[in-house]
Amino acid sequence: MADEPLVLGIETSCDETGVGVVRGHTLLADAVASSVDEHARYGGVVPEVASRAHLEAMVPTIRRALDQAGVSARDLDGIAVTAGPGLAGALLVGVSAAKAYAYALGKPLYGVNHLASHICVDQLEHGALPEPTMALLVSGGHSSLLLTPDITSDVRPLGATIDDAAGEAFDKVARVLGLGFPGGPVIDRYAREGDAKAIAFPRGLTGGRDPLYDFSFSGLKTAVARWVEARRRDGQEVPVADVAASFQEAVVDVLTRKAIRACRDHGVDHLMIGGGVAANSRLRSLAQERCADAGIRLRVPRPGLCTDNGAMVAALGAEMVARGRSAATLDLPADSSLPVTEVSVPGHRHDSRPAGDLGPVPVRDQRAAHHHVHDHVHELSKDNLYG
């Protein structure tokens, strides 16, 4: 175990500052500082609020993760960070911090894809991923079906949402029902007391001529809103639990149906489900039921590893180190629309220096507006490393 790569991972794609420490496939620490309460009054994530929260939480969360893992920063074999996709400002804070630590420590830097990290995190719970693996990723920003022959270099998109992602639909329906933000956990809770067959909500993109693996939840969201509005207009009580259960069933029915079809069509006998919505209890139970019927092995991380966290970034970083993948240069950019096919981001090459060489290259940010972020985190990093 001692010869397995020890990697620290930083995740700041949205509203949670996640820092994980992983040795090989073993999770040593998973520290998270969430700013969800600061966004709740707005009914959704406010990018500027998220960025400021990341800046304030970064160094304390890194220190907490290293303390939990019982390791020194100098013991690390690499620093991994989410380079995209996500909120631009939030990503910049994490990328700037990772550059500062990599430069100060003289460690290789790995900029990795947020979606690929959600797949790789399952290795921390169930061991090495079979190759290929079919991955269904469902979160507030993404609903994707991905064929994954090699988690470090080859992720192939088969289908994705054409409008609202599943998690986004959960948030919007929760708002319609007056249940607050975030919507996923509260919808799941109410649905347990409701009747999933009470209301026949539509299943998007399931017609004979519709794309086989794409998703659409905008129409479902609208159908729920109109149903609720009609009840209120008529002076009738809205059966919140039944609406929640019926809506939730419509979402997970489509997700699991298309995932099973993708596995069958591509001859893959493993399905991995990740992303924040993978914590949903009905999605997990229906997926297990349908996978068992189809002879497909289901892999779903525990709920705490499904939501955004630094452990998933560290897991992918450790796999990059173990397989000898090239590290990034210190001008690694943050890419808010990074495609899933780009599992890692090498940075820009300005000379013939090997990608992993962390010689005297100035640590510079890619956007002048965020130079203060880099300077602040870099100074704090030095204080904590050498103070």
C-alpha positions as CSV (number, residue, x, y, z in Angstrom):
1,M,0.0,0.0,0.0
2,A,2.9,2.4,0.8
3,D,4.0,2.4,-2.8
4,E,0.6,3.4,-4.1
5,P,0.3,7.1,-5.2
6,L,-0.7,9.5,-2.4
7,V,-2.7,12.4,-4.0
8,L,-4.6,15.4,-2.7
9,G,-7.7,16.4,-4.7
10,I,-9.4,19.8,-4.8
11,E,-13.0,20.2,-6.0
12,T,-14.6,23.7,-6.4
13,S,-16.9,23.3,-9.5
14,C,-20.0,24.6,-7.7
15,D,-20.9,25.4,-4.1
16,E,-18.9,22.9,-2.1
17,T,-15.2,23.2,-1.3
18,G,-14.1,19.6,-1.3
19,V,-10.6,18.3,-0.4
20,G,-9.8,14.6,-0.4
21,V,-6.6,12.6,0.2
22,V,-6.3,9.2,-1.5
23,R,-3.6,6.5,-1.5
24,G,-4.3,4.3,-4.5
25,H,-7.8,3.1,-4.2
26,T,-8.0,3.9,-0.4
27,L,-9.7,7.0,0.9
28,L,-7.8,8.6,3.7
29,A,-9.7,11.9,4.1
30,D,-12.7,13.6,2.6
31,A,-13.2,17.1,3.9
32,V,-16.0,19.3,2.6
33,A,-17.0,22.9,3.4
34,S,-20.4,23.7,1.9
35,S,-21.9,27.1,1.2
36,V,-25.4,25.7,0.4
37,D,-26.9,27.6,3.3
38,E,-25.7,30.9,1.9
39,H,-27.4,30.1,-1.5
40,A,-30.7,28.8,0.0
41,R,-32.3,32.2,0.3
42,Y,-31.8,32.8,-3.4
43,G,-33.3,29.4,-4.4
44,G,-30.1,28.4,-6.2
45,V,-26.4,28.8,-6.4
46,V,-25.1,32.4,-6.9
47,P,-21.7,32.2,-8.6
48,E,-20.0,35.1,-6.9
49,V,-21.1,33.9,-3.5
50,A,-19.8,30.5,-4.3
51,S,-16.4,31.9,-5.4
52,R,-15.9,33.9,-2.2
53,A,-16.9,31.0,-0.1
54,H,-14.3,28.8,-1.8
55,L,-11.6,31.3,-1.2
56,E,-12.4,31.6,2.5
57,A,-12.7,27.8,3.0
58,M,-9.8,26.6,0.9
59,V,-6.8,26.6,3.2
60,P,-8.7,25.4,6.3
61,T,-10.3,22.6,4.4
62,I,-6.9,21.5,3.0
63,R,-5.4,21.5,6.4
64,R,-8.3,19.5,7.8
65,A,-8.0,16.9,5.1
66,L,-4.3,16.5,5.7
67,D,-4.9,16.2,9.4
68,Q,-7.6,13.6,8.8
69,A,-5.3,11.6,6.6
70,G,-2.4,11.8,9.0
71,V,0.0,12.8,6.3
72,S,2.2,15.8,5.5
73,A,1.8,17.8,2.4
74,R,5.4,17.0,1.6
75,D,4.5,13.3,1.4
76,L,2.1,13.8,-1.5
77,D,2.9,12.4,-4.9
78,G,0.7,14.8,-6.7
79,I,-2.0,17.5,-6.5
80,A,-5.2,17.0,-8.6
81,V,-7.9,19.7,-9.2
82,T,-11.1,20.0,-11.0
83,A,-10.3,22.0,-14.1
84,G,-13.9,21.9,-15.5
85,P,-16.7,21.9,-16.2
86,G,-18.4,24.1,-13.6
87,L,-18.8,27.7,-12.6
88,A,-15.9,29.7,-14.0
89,G,-15.2,31.8,-10.9
90,A,-15.5,28.8,-8.6
91,L,-13.2,26.7,-10.7
92,L,-10.6,29.5,-10.8
93,V,-10.3,29.4,-7.0
94,G,-9.6,25.7,-6.9
95,V,-7.2,25.8,-9.9
96,S,-5.3,28.7,-8.4
97,A,-5.0,27.0,-5.0
98,A,-3.8,23.7,-6.7
99,K,-1.1,25.6,-8.6
100,A,0.1,27.3,-5.5
101,Y,0.4,24.1,-3.6
102,A,2.0,22.2,-6.5
103,Y,4.6,25.0,-7.0
104,A,5.4,25.4,-3.3
105,L,5.8,21.7,-2.8
106,G,7.4,20.9,-6.1
107,K,4.7,18.2,-6.9
108,P,3.1,17.3,-10.2
109,L,-0.2,19.0,-11.0
110,Y,-3.2,17.2,-12.6
111,G,-6.2,19.1,-13.9
112,V,-9.0,16.6,-14.2
113,N,-12.6,16.5,-15.5
114,H,-15.3,16.8,-13.0
115,L,-17.5,14.2,-14.7
116,A,-14.7,11.6,-15.0
117,S,-14.0,12.2,-11.3
118,H,-17.6,11.2,-10.5
119,I,-17.0,7.9,-12.2
120,C,-13.6,7.3,-10.7
121,V,-14.7,7.8,-7.1
122,D,-16.4,4.4,-7.2
123,Q,-13.0,2.8,-7.1
124,L,-12.7,4.0,-3.5
125,E,-15.6,1.8,-2.5
126,H,-15.7,-1.1,-4.9
127,G,-12.2,-1.4,-6.3
128,A,-10.9,-1.0,-9.8
129,L,-13.4,-0.1,-12.5
130,P,-14.0,-2.8,-15.1
131,E,-13.1,-1.7,-18.6
132,P,-15.3,-0.8,-20.2
133,T,-17.8,0.6,-17.7
134,M,-21.1,2.3,-18.5
135,A,-21.6,5.3,-16.4
136,L,-24.9,7.2,-15.7
137,L,-24.0,10.6,-14.2
138,V,-26.9,12.6,-12.8
139,S,-26.5,15.9,-11.0
140,G,-27.7,19.5,-10.9
141,G,-25.8,20.3,-14.0
142,H,-25.5,17.0,-15.9
143,S,-27.4,14.0,-16.9
144,S,-25.1,11.9,-19.1
145,L,-24.6,8.3,-20.3
146,L,-20.9,7.7,-20.8
147,L,-19.1,4.6,-22.1
148,T,-15.7,4.4,-20.3
149,P,-13.0,2.1,-21.8
150,D,-10.3,3.9,-19.8
151,I,-11.1,6.3,-17.0
152,T,-7.9,8.2,-17.4
153,S,-8.0,8.8,-21.2
154,D,-11.1,7.5,-23.0
155,V,-14.6,8.6,-21.9
156,R,-17.2,8.5,-24.7
157,P,-20.5,10.4,-24.5
158,L,-23.5,8.4,-25.7
159,G,-26.3,10.7,-24.5
160,A,-26.9,13.8,-22.4
161,T,-29.7,16.1,-21.3
162,I,-31.0,18.4,-24.1
163,D,-32.4,20.9,-21.5
164,D,-32.7,20.7,-17.8
165,A,-30.5,18.2,-16.0
166,A,-32.3,15.8,-13.5
167,G,-31.0,17.6,-10.4
168,E,-32.0,21.0,-11.8
169,A,-35.6,19.6,-12.3
170,F,-35.6,18.4,-8.7
171,D,-34.7,21.9,-7.5
172,K,-37.3,23.6,-9.7
173,V,-40.1,21.2,-8.7
174,A,-39.2,21.6,-5.0
175,R,-39.5,25.3,-5.5
176,V,-43.0,24.9,-7.1
177,L,-44.0,22.9,-4.1
178,G,-42.5,25.3,-1.6
179,L,-40.0,22.8,-0.2
180,G,-36.9,24.9,-0.4
181,F,-33.4,24.4,-1.8
182,P,-31.7,22.1,-2.6
183,G,-34.6,20.1,-3.9
184,G,-33.1,16.6,-4.3
185,P,-33.1,15.5,-0.6
186,V,-36.4,17.0,0.3
187,I,-38.2,15.5,-2.7
188,D,-36.8,12.1,-1.9
189,R,-38.0,12.5,1.7
190,Y,-41.5,13.5,0.8
191,A,-41.7,10.9,-1.9
192,R,-41.3,8.1,0.6
193,E,-44.7,9.0,2.0
194,G,-46.4,9.4,-1.4
195,D,-47.9,7.3,-4.1
196,A,-45.7,7.1,-7.2
197,K,-48.6,6.1,-9.4
198,A,-51.0,8.9,-8.2
199,I,-50.2,11.2,-11.1
200,A,-49.2,10.1,-14.6
201,F,-46.4,12.6,-15.4
202,P,-44.7,12.4,-18.8
203,R,-41.5,10.5,-19.6
204,G,-39.4,12.7,-21.9
205,L,-37.7,11.4,-25.0
206,T,-39.1,7.9,-24.7
207,G,-40.9,7.8,-28.1
208,G,-40.0,5.5,-30.9
209,R,-38.3,8.3,-32.9
210,D,-36.6,10.0,-30.0
211,P,-32.8,9.8,-29.4
212,L,-32.1,6.6,-27.6
213,Y,-29.8,7.9,-24.9
214,D,-30.6,11.6,-24.5
215,F,-32.6,13.0,-21.7
216,S,-35.2,15.8,-21.3
217,F,-36.7,16.9,-18.0
218,S,-37.9,20.4,-18.9
219,G,-41.3,19.1,-20.1
220,L,-41.7,17.1,-17.0
221,K,-40.9,20.1,-14.8
222,T,-43.5,22.2,-16.7
223,A,-46.1,19.4,-16.4
224,V,-45.6,19.3,-12.6
225,A,-45.9,23.1,-12.3
226,R,-49.1,23.2,-14.4
227,W,-50.7,20.4,-12.4
228,V,-49.9,22.1,-9.1
229,E,-51.1,25.5,-10.5
230,A,-54.4,23.9,-11.6
231,R,-55.1,22.4,-8.2
232,R,-54.4,25.7,-6.5
233,R,-56.5,27.7,-8.9
234,D,-59.4,25.3,-8.2
235,G,-58.9,25.8,-4.5
236,Q,-57.9,22.2,-3.9
237,E,-55.1,21.0,-1.6
238,V,-51.9,19.9,-3.3
239,P,-50.9,16.4,-2.2
240,V,-47.2,17.2,-1.9
241,A,-46.1,13.7,-1.1
242,D,-47.9,12.2,-4.1
243,V,-46.6,14.9,-6.5
244,A,-43.1,14.4,-5.2
245,A,-43.3,10.6,-5.6
246,S,-44.9,10.8,-9.0
247,F,-42.4,13.3,-10.3
248,Q,-39.4,11.3,-8.8
249,E,-40.7,8.1,-10.4
250,A,-40.9,9.8,-13.8
251,V,-37.3,10.9,-13.5
252,V,-35.8,7.7,-12.3
253,D,-37.8,5.5,-14.7
254,V,-36.3,7.3,-17.7
255,L,-32.8,7.4,-16.3
256,T,-32.7,3.7,-15.5
257,R,-34.5,2.6,-18.6
258,K,-32.0,4.4,-20.9
259,A,-29.0,3.2,-18.9
260,I,-30.0,-0.4,-19.1
261,R,-30.6,-0.1,-22.8
262,A,-27.2,1.5,-23.3
263,C,-25.5,-1.4,-21.4
264,R,-27.3,-4.0,-23.6
265,D,-26.7,-2.2,-26.9
266,H,-22.9,-1.9,-26.2
267,G,-22.4,-5.3,-24.5
268,V,-21.4,-3.8,-21.2
269,D,-22.3,-5.8,-18.0
270,H,-21.4,-3.1,-15.5
271,L,-23.4,0.1,-14.8
272,M,-21.9,2.8,-12.5
273,I,-24.2,5.6,-11.3
274,G,-22.7,8.8,-9.9
275,G,-23.4,12.4,-9.3
276,G,-25.5,14.1,-6.7
277,V,-28.8,12.6,-7.8
278,A,-27.3,9.1,-7.4
279,A,-27.9,9.7,-3.7
280,N,-31.6,9.4,-4.4
281,S,-33.1,6.4,-2.7
282,R,-35.6,5.5,-5.4
283,L,-33.0,5.8,-8.2
284,R,-30.8,3.4,-6.3
285,S,-33.5,0.9,-5.6
286,L,-35.0,0.9,-9.1
287,A,-31.6,0.7,-10.7
288,Q,-30.8,-2.3,-8.6
289,E,-34.0,-4.0,-9.5
290,R,-33.6,-3.4,-13.3
291,C,-29.9,-4.3,-13.3
292,A,-30.7,-7.6,-11.5
293,D,-33.3,-8.4,-14.1
294,A,-30.9,-7.6,-17.0
295,G,-27.9,-9.5,-15.5
296,I,-26.0,-6.2,-15.1
297,R,-23.8,-5.5,-12.1
298,L,-24.6,-2.2,-10.5
299,R,-22.0,0.0,-8.8
300,V,-23.2,3.0,-6.8
301,P,-20.9,4.8,-4.3
302,R,-22.3,5.6,-0.9
303,P,-24.4,8.9,-0.9
304,G,-21.6,10.9,0.6
305,L,-19.3,10.1,-2.4
306,C,-22.0,10.9,-4.9
307,T,-22.3,14.6,-4.2
308,D,-19.4,16.9,-5.2
309,N,-16.3,16.1,-3.1
310,G,-12.5,16.2,-3.2
311,A,-12.1,12.5,-2.8
312,M,-13.3,11.9,-6.3
313,V,-10.8,14.3,-7.7
314,A,-8.0,12.7,-5.7
315,A,-9.2,9.3,-6.9
316,L,-8.8,10.2,-10.5
317,G,-5.5,12.0,-9.8
318,A,-4.2,8.8,-8.1
319,E,-5.2,6.8,-11.1
320,M,-3.4,9.3,-13.4
321,V,-0.2,8.9,-11.4
322,A,-0.5,5.1,-11.2
323,R,-0.8,4.9,-15.0
324,G,1.9,7.3,-15.7
325,R,-0.3,10.0,-17.4
326,S,1.3,13.3,-18.1
327,A,1.0,16.1,-15.5
328,A,-0.2,19.6,-16.3
329,T,1.9,22.7,-16.7
330,L,1.5,25.5,-14.2
331,D,-0.5,27.6,-16.5
332,L,-3.3,25.1,-16.4
333,P,-6.6,26.8,-17.3
334,A,-10.0,26.5,-15.8
335,D,-12.6,25.6,-18.4
336,S,-16.2,26.0,-17.4
337,S,-17.4,24.1,-20.5
338,L,-14.7,21.4,-20.5
339,P,-16.0,18.4,-22.6
340,V,-16.1,15.0,-20.9
341,T,-13.9,13.6,-23.6
342,E,-11.1,15.7,-22.1
343,V,-10.4,13.6,-19.0
344,S,-7.3,15.7,-18.1
345,V,-6.1,19.1,-19.1
346,P,-2.4,19.5,-19.8
347,G,-2.2,23.3,-19.7
348,H,-0.4,25.4,-22.4
349,R,3.1,24.5,-23.4
350,H,5.5,27.5,-23.9
351,D,8.8,25.6,-24.0
352,S,10.2,22.1,-24.3
353,R,10.0,21.5,-20.5
354,P,8.4,18.1,-19.6
355,A,4.8,18.6,-18.3
356,G,5.7,17.4,-14.8
357,D,8.7,19.7,-14.4
358,L,7.9,22.2,-11.8
359,G,11.1,24.3,-12.2
360,P,11.2,28.1,-11.8
361,V,8.1,28.9,-13.8
362,P,6.0,31.8,-12.5
363,V,2.7,30.7,-11.0
364,R,0.2,32.9,-13.0
365,D,-3.5,33.0,-13.2
366,Q,-5.3,32.8,-16.5
367,R,-7.6,35.8,-15.9
368,A,-6.4,39.1,-14.7
369,A,-9.6,39.6,-12.7
370,H,-8.7,36.7,-10.4
371,H,-5.0,37.5,-9.8
372,H,-5.9,38.5,-6.2
373,V,-7.4,35.0,-5.7
374,H,-4.1,33.3,-6.7
375,D,-2.0,35.7,-4.6
376,H,-4.1,35.2,-1.5
377,V,-4.2,31.4,-1.7
378,H,-0.5,31.2,-2.6
379,E,0.6,33.2,0.5
380,L,-1.7,31.2,2.7
381,S,-0.3,28.0,1.2
382,K,3.3,29.0,2.0
383,D,2.3,30.0,5.6
384,N,0.8,26.6,6.2
385,L,3.6,24.6,4.5
386,Y,6.6,26.3,6.0
387,G,5.2,28.4,8.9
